[in-house]
Amino acid sequence: MNIPEWQLVYKVDPESTDELVPTNLIYTPLTYGNVMCMNFDYTNCYQHDMIKPTLPERPNYTKDLVSYLFNRELNYIEKFKGKSWAPTYIEIDKDKQKIFFEWSGESCNRILFSGRSLEDLCPNWQEQLEMIVLDLLKDGYYKLTLYPHCFFVQDGILKTFDFYACADISDPYIELETIKGIIGKRSIGRFTEATEGSKINTRILFEQAVTTYSGWPGNPLKKILEGKSKIILD
C-alpha cells in the first residue's frame, strides 16, 4: 500500500499530560484517514532521533530484534483473527515488514488526555476492556501492552493491537538478551522485577500491568487478578 501523506502517530505522555511522545520503542506508527500502518523499520528516525531525549543510545535496537518482534506480531495476529476486539487487517507486507489495518483515527490515549469522555464513544468501555483481557487469558495468552494507546474505538467496539507483547501462558519466558533493546528507562525496574536468571517471566509483567501500570482511569483491570479471572490464571 503506497500512500504519500502518512502522518506519524504519537501518544500523550501520561506523566506530563501536555507532551506528545512516540508510542513505542519498536515500530513506526503511521496513519492516513482510517488506516493505520505498523512499519517495522529499525532505521526510521521515529525510533532514533525522536527517542533520543529519553534514550540517547540504543546499541541493542537492531534489525534482528525488530524482525523478531514483527514475526511475533504476525504470529498472534493469526491466533486472534476473528475476535471482535482484533483490528480488521487490510494488508500485511512481509517483505517490507508493514501491517495495515482499519483505524478510527485516534487511540484511547488521545481521547482520555484530551479532556473528552471515552464513554461518549464507548459507554461500556470498562466492561469491554475486561472482556478482552479475560478472553485472552481463557485462550491461554498474556498481553502486556494494555495501555490506552494500544486500544482504539471503532463503531462502539473497543479494539486492541500491539500483539508482539503477547506470550503463551504455557510458556511465559522470553530471553532477556533477546528483548533488552526495547527496555526503556522508565521500565527498567519492572523488567528487573520480572527477571529470573537469564529470562523474563511475562506473567510477572502481566500482573504488573493489570495492577499498576496499564494507565486506565480508575484502574479497572486491577480486579482481573480476583474472582473468576484468578481461577483462569491459577
N, C-alpha and C positions, 0 to 999 in steps of 0.2 A: 504494500500500500504506500503510495507516494503522495504525501500532502506537504506542500512547501511552507505552509503557515502554522506549523506546530507551535504550541506555546508550552513553556516549561511549567510544571506543577510544583507548588510549594505548600507547606503547612504553616499554621501559626504556631510559634514556639510557645508551648503551654506555660513555660516558666517566665516568659516576658509578656505574652498576650498581645504584643504590638509589633513583633518582628517575624517576618517570613523567612523560613529556613528550608533547606532540602528535606524531603520526606523520608529519605532512607540513605543508607551507605552502600547501596548495591547497584541499582539500575537508575536510568534517567527516565522519569515520568513525563510524558508529553501528551497534550490534549488538543483536540480540534473539534469544536462543536460537541457532538455526542459520542466521540470516540476517544478512548484512552489508549496510549501506546506505552508499553513497558519495554524500554530499549536497554538491553543488557550489553552495553558498550563500555568497557572499562577505561577507554581513552577519553570519554566525554568530559568536558570541563565541569559539568554538574557535579561529578564525583572527585574533582580535583580543586579547581580554583574556588568553587563555591563552598567547599568543605574546609578550606584552609583556616578560616578564623577559629575553628574549634578543633581541627585535626590537621595540622600543617604537614605532617609526614605520614605516608601510608605505604610503607615498604611491603606490606603483606597483601595489599589490594592488587590482585593480579588477574590476568586474562583467564588463567585456570580456575581461580576462585569464582569469577563471575560466570563462567561456563558451567561450573558445578552447581551454582545456585539457579541458573536458568533451567538446567535439567531437573532440579528438584521442583521448580515451579511447574514444569511440564508434567512431571510425574503425578503431582497432586491435582492438577487441572483434570487429568484423566480420571482420577479417583472420584472427584467431586462433580463431574459433569452431570447435569440433570437435576442438581439440587436447586431449590428455589432461590437460595441465597448466593449461588455462584453467578458470576457475570455471564452475559451472552457473548461468546467469543466470535469475532469476525474473521480473524486471520491469525495464523501462527507461522512466522517465518523462521524456521530452524537454522537456516544458513546465516542470516543476519542477527539472529537471537532477538527477535522483536515479537511481542504479543499484543494483539489489538482486541479490544472488547468495547461493547456498548457502555456508555458512561453518562451520568446525569449532568456532568459539568462541574461538580464540586464534591469534595469529601465531607464527611460529617464533622471533621475538624474545622473546616472553614465556616460551616453553619454555626457550630457551637460557639466559636470565638468571634463571631460577627455580631453577637447580640441578638440573633434571631432564635426562634424556638424550633428545635428539632421536631417537637410534637406537631407542628403545623404541617410538616411533610410526611411524618410517620408517627401517628398518635400512639401506637403501641411499640415504639422502638425498643424499649427495655425488654419487653417480652420476646420480641424477635431476636434481640441480641443474645439473650439467654438460650433461646431455642437453637440458635446457630451453634453455640459452644457445646450444648448438650448433644446435639446431633453429631458433631464431630467426635465427641467422647464416646458416644454409643457405637459409632462405626470404628472406633479404635485409633483415634488420632488426637494429638495435641496441636493447637495453633497458638503460636507465640506472638504473632502480630495482631493483637487485639485492640490496638489504638484507634481512636476515631478517624485518623487519616487513612486507615486501611479499610474503611467502610464508606458506602455511599447509598443514597436512597433513590430507587428507580420505580416510579409509579406506586409509591407507598410501600415498597418492599425493600428491606434492608439487605444489602449485598456486601460481600467482602472479597478481597483479593490478597495478594502477597502470600501465596501458599508456599514459597520457598522456605518459610519458617515453620512449616508443619513437620511433625515427626510421628512415627508409629509408636503407640503406647507399648506394644510388644517389644520394641527395640528403640528405647528413648535416647540412646547415647550417640553423640557426634564427637569426632576427634577435635580437640581444641586447636590443634595445629592447622586443621583444615579451614576453620572459620575465623581465626583470630584477626584476619584482615577486615572484618566488619564490626569489630567491637569498638564502640566509641567511648570517649572519656566518661560520659555520664553512666554508661552501663558496665563499666569495669567491675564495680562492686557486685552487681548481680551475677555476672559470669563467674567471678571468683567464688561466690557462694554456691554456684551450681557445678563447680569443677570437682570431679572425682578422679584423681590420678591424672591421666592424660586426656580424659574425656569430659564433655559437658553432659550433664543429666538434664534433658529437656523437660522432664516432669517438674523439676525444681523451678525452672524458668517459667513454666506454665503456671504453677502455683503462685509465683511472684506476680505474674501478670494479672491474674484474676483477683488477687487480694490487695494489690497495691498500685501497680504501675500502668494499668490499662488507660487511665485518664478520662473515664466517662463520668459525667456529673452524678454525684450520689453513689458512685462505685457499685452499680447494680450487679456486677459479676462476682462480688465477694461471696454471695450465697451459693455459688457454684460448688464450693467445697463442702456444702452442707446437704443434708437430706438425700434425695434420690440421686443427685449428681455425685455425691460422695460414694455411693454404692457403685456407680459406674467406675469411678477412679480406683476403688479398692478391688 
